[in-house]
């Protein structure tokens, strides 16, 4: 899956950069948040460029499915910005975790309908990968956006 590859690749690149530049200038929290931000920009843009298959993932009872797809894409791009700002990264992380939880049913629906997007066409077997991946994204966001941010902000003992 491309999004998780982007997440991991950028994290590795930022971590290498962190050690080259200096760990006091780039925090581990920033590396994790920036990697998630890059992934979110990528997936957010996909909501505008690959909207047709994404509309198929929206439950039938939700009105204006195309607008929902565009709106969730915009949310992902705004979340990317929020993750990169010190002032908003914790609240953005909390909201992003809830967002990841809320969009999980769309992935289930996409797999049931075998939507041709990101492996959903494989049907239910896709969910054995996607559901744990969704929780991985939530844990990543918690760890780098909340836990590591709190640790970095707390005063160091001498």
C-alpha beads as a LAMMPS data file, in Angstrom:
LAMMPS data file: protein, C-alpha beads

158 atoms
157 bonds

1 atom types
1 bond types

-500.0 500.0 xlo xhi
-500.0 500.0 ylo yhi
-500.0 500.0 zlo zhi

Masses

1 110.0

Atoms # bond

1 1 1 0.000 0.000 0.000
2 1 1 1.400 3.331 -1.126
3 1 1 0.401 5.523 1.872
4 1 1 2.170 3.338 4.449
5 1 1 5.221 3.197 2.168
6 1 1 5.277 6.989 2.002
7 1 1 4.922 7.197 5.788
8 1 1 7.812 4.808 6.469
9 1 1 10.082 6.173 3.714
10 1 1 9.745 9.778 4.864
11 1 1 10.242 8.746 8.474
12 1 1 13.497 7.006 7.557
13 1 1 14.659 10.014 5.511
14 1 1 13.780 12.469 8.272
15 1 1 15.430 10.299 10.918
16 1 1 18.650 10.176 8.876
17 1 1 18.432 13.961 8.405
18 1 1 17.860 14.322 12.144
19 1 1 21.140 12.588 12.940
20 1 1 23.041 14.480 10.234
21 1 1 21.756 17.910 11.299
22 1 1 21.546 17.183 15.011
23 1 1 18.942 15.678 17.279
24 1 1 18.495 18.942 19.180
25 1 1 17.269 20.735 16.027
26 1 1 14.838 18.085 14.751
27 1 1 12.894 16.082 17.323
28 1 1 11.730 12.503 16.979
29 1 1 8.200 13.787 17.434
30 1 1 8.622 16.110 14.455
31 1 1 9.963 13.280 12.257
32 1 1 6.899 11.155 13.022
33 1 1 4.431 14.027 12.640
34 1 1 6.011 15.304 9.417
35 1 1 5.976 11.803 7.925
36 1 1 2.288 11.460 8.738
37 1 1 1.709 14.944 7.289
38 1 1 3.329 13.961 3.980
39 1 1 1.192 10.821 3.864
40 1 1 -1.946 12.861 4.606
41 1 1 -1.195 15.370 1.854
42 1 1 -0.738 12.476 -0.567
43 1 1 -3.988 10.784 0.473
44 1 1 -5.825 14.115 0.700
45 1 1 -4.906 14.999 -2.882
46 1 1 -6.102 11.526 -3.944
47 1 1 -9.573 12.497 -2.704
48 1 1 -9.659 15.057 -5.509
49 1 1 -7.853 13.074 -8.218
50 1 1 -9.393 9.621 -7.541
51 1 1 -12.769 10.733 -6.226
52 1 1 -14.897 8.373 -8.339
53 1 1 -13.795 5.136 -6.636
54 1 1 -13.827 6.885 -3.265
55 1 1 -17.472 7.847 -3.745
56 1 1 -18.246 4.115 -4.000
57 1 1 -16.913 3.687 -0.455
58 1 1 -19.412 6.127 1.053
59 1 1 -22.411 4.422 2.721
60 1 1 -25.599 4.817 0.706
61 1 1 -27.429 6.632 3.513
62 1 1 -24.948 9.543 3.511
63 1 1 -26.069 12.363 1.205
64 1 1 -23.711 14.182 -1.180
65 1 1 -21.026 11.488 -1.346
66 1 1 -18.761 13.436 -3.728
67 1 1 -18.787 16.407 -1.365
68 1 1 -17.996 14.063 1.539
69 1 1 -14.997 12.719 -0.384
70 1 1 -13.782 16.253 -1.124
71 1 1 -14.419 17.298 2.480
72 1 1 -12.458 14.388 3.923
73 1 1 -9.622 15.147 1.514
74 1 1 -9.581 18.732 2.742
75 1 1 -9.630 17.489 6.351
76 1 1 -6.574 15.334 5.648
77 1 1 -4.665 18.255 4.119
78 1 1 -5.601 20.560 7.019
79 1 1 -4.591 17.846 9.498
80 1 1 -1.189 17.688 7.787
81 1 1 -0.751 21.401 8.424
82 1 1 -1.932 21.032 12.020
83 1 1 0.559 18.229 12.696
84 1 1 3.421 20.487 11.625
85 1 1 2.544 23.331 13.985
86 1 1 3.672 23.134 17.601
87 1 1 0.598 24.979 18.796
88 1 1 -1.943 22.640 17.184
89 1 1 -0.163 19.285 16.846
90 1 1 -1.663 17.695 19.977
91 1 1 -5.269 18.692 19.283
92 1 1 -4.791 17.798 15.608
93 1 1 -3.483 14.377 16.666
94 1 1 -6.506 13.740 18.861
95 1 1 -8.893 14.769 16.086
96 1 1 -6.931 12.722 13.532
97 1 1 -7.182 9.585 15.656
98 1 1 -10.952 10.070 15.810
99 1 1 -10.992 10.721 12.053
100 1 1 -9.094 7.464 11.365
101 1 1 -11.641 5.638 13.500
102 1 1 -14.583 7.284 11.726
103 1 1 -13.373 6.446 8.209
104 1 1 -12.769 2.780 8.986
105 1 1 -16.343 1.811 7.970
106 1 1 -15.708 3.333 4.522
107 1 1 -12.780 0.946 4.097
108 1 1 -15.000 -1.970 5.096
109 1 1 -17.676 -0.873 2.616
110 1 1 -15.023 -0.441 -0.084
111 1 1 -13.802 -3.987 0.513
112 1 1 -17.335 -5.408 0.459
113 1 1 -18.059 -3.601 -2.826
114 1 1 -14.595 -4.561 -4.165
115 1 1 -13.826 -0.968 -5.117
116 1 1 -10.789 -0.734 -7.377
117 1 1 -8.703 1.449 -5.101
118 1 1 -5.753 0.590 -2.905
119 1 1 -6.355 -3.159 -2.845
120 1 1 -10.037 -3.082 -1.887
121 1 1 -10.816 -5.057 -5.043
122 1 1 -9.438 -8.103 -3.188
123 1 1 -12.587 -8.047 -1.043
124 1 1 -12.651 -9.161 2.566
125 1 1 -9.027 -10.354 2.515
126 1 1 -8.070 -6.663 2.119
127 1 1 -9.492 -5.993 5.582
128 1 1 -6.973 -8.344 7.226
129 1 1 -4.388 -5.782 6.166
130 1 1 -6.390 -2.557 6.284
131 1 1 -7.940 -2.780 9.743
132 1 1 -4.589 -3.361 11.514
133 1 1 -3.091 -0.647 9.290
134 1 1 -5.772 1.795 10.382
135 1 1 -4.937 1.083 14.028
136 1 1 -1.229 1.440 13.186
137 1 1 -1.975 4.950 11.866
138 1 1 -3.832 5.758 15.096
139 1 1 -0.984 4.466 17.280
140 1 1 1.584 6.348 15.162
141 1 1 -0.405 9.556 15.514
142 1 1 -0.762 9.072 19.263
143 1 1 2.908 8.248 19.783
144 1 1 4.415 11.067 17.730
145 1 1 1.657 13.653 18.051
146 1 1 0.712 13.271 21.704
147 1 1 3.086 11.098 23.713
148 1 1 6.402 12.294 22.217
149 1 1 5.137 15.872 22.111
150 1 1 4.322 15.761 25.831
151 1 1 7.741 14.239 26.603
152 1 1 9.515 16.932 24.557
153 1 1 7.566 19.700 26.298
154 1 1 8.164 18.484 29.850
155 1 1 11.171 20.011 31.619
156 1 1 14.315 17.900 31.704
157 1 1 15.631 16.917 35.104
158 1 1 19.203 17.868 35.906

Bonds

1 1 1 2
2 1 2 3
3 1 3 4
4 1 4 5
5 1 5 6
6 1 6 7
7 1 7 8
8 1 8 9
9 1 9 10
10 1 10 11
11 1 11 12
12 1 12 13
13 1 13 14
14 1 14 15
15 1 15 16
16 1 16 17
17 1 17 18
18 1 18 19
19 1 19 20
20 1 20 21
21 1 21 22
22 1 22 23
23 1 23 24
24 1 24 25
25 1 25 26
26 1 26 27
27 1 27 28
28 1 28 29
29 1 29 30
30 1 30 31
31 1 31 32
32 1 32 33
33 1 33 34
34 1 34 35
35 1 35 36
36 1 36 37
37 1 37 38
38 1 38 39
39 1 39 40
40 1 40 41
41 1 41 42
42 1 42 43
43 1 43 44
44 1 44 45
45 1 45 46
46 1 46 47
47 1 47 48
48 1 48 49
49 1 49 50
50 1 50 51
51 1 51 52
52 1 52 53
53 1 53 54
54 1 54 55
55 1 55 56
56 1 56 57
57 1 57 58
58 1 58 59
59 1 59 60
60 1 60 61
61 1 61 62
62 1 62 63
63 1 63 64
64 1 64 65
65 1 65 66
66 1 66 67
67 1 67 68
68 1 68 69
69 1 69 70
70 1 70 71
71 1 71 72
72 1 72 73
73 1 73 74
74 1 74 75
75 1 75 76
76 1 76 77
77 1 77 78
78 1 78 79
79 1 79 80
80 1 80 81
81 1 81 82
82 1 82 83
83 1 83 84
84 1 84 85
85 1 85 86
86 1 86 87
87 1 87 88
88 1 88 89
89 1 89 90
90 1 90 91
91 1 91 92
92 1 92 93
93 1 93 94
94 1 94 95
95 1 95 96
96 1 96 97
97 1 97 98
98 1 98 99
99 1 99 100
100 1 100 101
101 1 101 102
102 1 102 103
103 1 103 104
104 1 104 105
105 1 105 106
106 1 106 107
107 1 107 108
108 1 108 109
109 1 109 110
110 1 110 111
111 1 111 112
112 1 112 113
113 1 113 114
114 1 114 115
115 1 115 116
116 1 116 117
117 1 117 118
118 1 118 119
119 1 119 120
120 1 120 121
121 1 121 122
122 1 122 123
123 1 123 124
124 1 124 125
125 1 125 126
126 1 126 127
127 1 127 128
128 1 128 129
129 1 129 130
130 1 130 131
131 1 131 132
132 1 132 133
133 1 133 134
134 1 134 135
135 1 135 136
136 1 136 137
137 1 137 138
138 1 138 139
139 1 139 140
140 1 140 141
141 1 141 142
142 1 142 143
143 1 143 144
144 1 144 145
145 1 145 146
146 1 146 147
147 1 147 148
148 1 148 149
149 1 149 150
150 1 150 151
151 1 151 152
152 1 152 153
153 1 153 154
154 1 154 155
155 1 155 156
156 1 156 157
157 1 157 158
